[in-house]
Every structure is written in structure tokens, then in C-alpha cells.
Amino acid sequence: MEFVRPKIVISKCLGFAACYYSGQIFNIKFIDKLGEFVEFKPVCPELEIGLGVPRPTIRIVKDKEEIRLIQPKTKEDLTKKMNDFSEKFLNKFDYIDGFIFKSRSPSCGFKDIKVYPSLNGMVINKEGVGLFAKKAMNVYPKAVVESEGRLNNLRLREHFLSKLYTLAEFRTIENNKSMQDLVKYHTRHKYLFMAYNQNILNELGNITANHANKKEQEVYSLYEKKLQEIFLKPPTYKSIINVLSHIYGYFKNKLSKNEKKFFIDIVEKYRDNKVNLAVPIHLLRAWIIEYDVSYLKEQSFINPFPKELVDLTDSGKNNDRL
Ligand code: SF4
């Protein structure tokens, strides 16, 4: 399976330079590995607006209704510099598939950032968004966004990667707007979409069938809207197990009693959070090869992103049960 190479803007302190305000660099095994399969565009917005390393901290201040980026020690208001740089930097790309932001930063953090009432006051809430991250999400509202902290959770990581690679592939067929490409794309992702949301899968199927004979442009734009919707939330365990059972149904009659028992045990272990999704998928993949089911070989559900990115030995935690 050949995967597109998504283009990702990433906070530079996540392994590219020791540019954090304290002079730190954060080396993360998963991000290092990911670099082999994506095109990273590292950036440190605070360095770019002229702040040095190390530097006094900066913070988001809510001044009346306005959000400002201030360095308390120097009292410098950096809002305009940061907004101007962000706009210029972000607009130089023809497309961006995703962002990986450093969490808790008043520049890069994409959620839950501390907001202060003044230069010296206490935090009023943790609902702020870093100024650079905010601009990034405005300029590229369809891009996939995550922080390095949340990517430690294996379930969120799998969701991030599935969404990233599926949407990046859609971008590559979107230029030509061929109905044939769309049918192929939809067929290939059928089980993945089923795991995410059966109702939206049906709607996507209807859009692709195009019974109303709409123009390609309109079909693609309807499809893309639904595609964004289907990826709003990670799939539930229940719906993933439903898809595993569907695929298992292709072989059920060919398997021995012991093989069937083995599969059912593994699915139960997955349900009980004792093994990762890669384990039952690996078993299904072996049967897909053995029984040569070409329709399943093409399914992204069993191969949604480069398999090298599933590393069960790293620090990721599969601790978030839905
Ligand atoms: S969080 Fe962003 S602004 Fe801060 S050091 Fe990292 S890249 Fe630079």
C-alpha cells in the first residue's frame, strides 16, 4: 500500500531545536518516527518574532474583551507581531494537512491555555488558544490538529493518523474531481468509515452514487463536508468491534474451531483493554492474505496508515476507554 506524504506544521521545540522559553527541546520517539512518513514544516513563532532563548515567559491576557499576548517582565505587547508573523508564515503554503502543536504554550497551544486578567493577576480560565495556533486553525480549518501531549494516548494517536492519511488522500483526488476516483476512494475506506459512523457512511455512499446526477464539483464538496463530519470524534470500541466482526464474517466458515476461539478471545482482550487494535487486525490481515480476499486487502481499516507508526513498545498509553 502506498501512502501519500502529508504536510504537517509542527512546533519546533518538539525535537527540532532547543527553542522552548527555558532552552529545552522535547525529543519524542513517535514524532521522530512520524518524520519518516510525513513532510514536517517546523516553526517556532516566538523565535520568529525576535524573542531569544532563554526568554522571560509570555502569557495570554484578556483585556476587556480583547485577547493580548504579553511578556509580563518587559510589559511588551506582542500581539501584533505574533499575528503578523503567523499570517505571513501560514499563507505561504499551498496546503497543510495537519498541525502538531506543543501543549500549554500561549503561542502554539491549540486548547486549554491559561488566560490571565492582567500582567500580574491569577489565571481566570484555561480555555484560551495560543495566538499562532488560532490563526493556523483559521487559515486551514480542514487540517488535522493535535498536541504532542494528547498523541501519547494511543487511541487519540490512531484517530489522528487515520484522519490525517484519509484526508490527505482525499486532497490528492480532489484536484481532478473524477467520479471514478471518488468511487474507488469510497470503496477503499468503507470499513474505516463504518467504524467511525455507520449513518454518515450511508450518507457518503448516497453522495457517491449520485442518483440526482449532480455536477462533480457539487458531489465532491458534499462528500468533503461529510468526510470532515465523520472524523469529528474517534470511533467507539463498540463500533470497531462491529467492523472486526464484519470482516471476520468473510472467513468464519473457513476457520477451524480453535481459530475461531482464538479470534473471539483476542477481540475480548481488545474489549477489555488488554491488547491494542493492531492485534486483532494483524490476525485478520493474515487470513486476508491466506484466503486471498482482494476486496479486503484494499480496505484502509486494516491498513489506515504506515504500519511502522504502530509501535506498541513506545510510551503511548491506551488508557482512554469509550
Ligand atoms: S511552543 Fe511554540 S513558541 Fe514555544 S518554543 Fe515551542 S515552537 Fe516555540
Residues whose N, C-alpha, C, O or C-beta is under 5 A from the ligand:
A	BS01	SF4	S11 K12 C13 C19 Y20 Y21 V43 C44 P45 E46 K102 S105 S107 C108
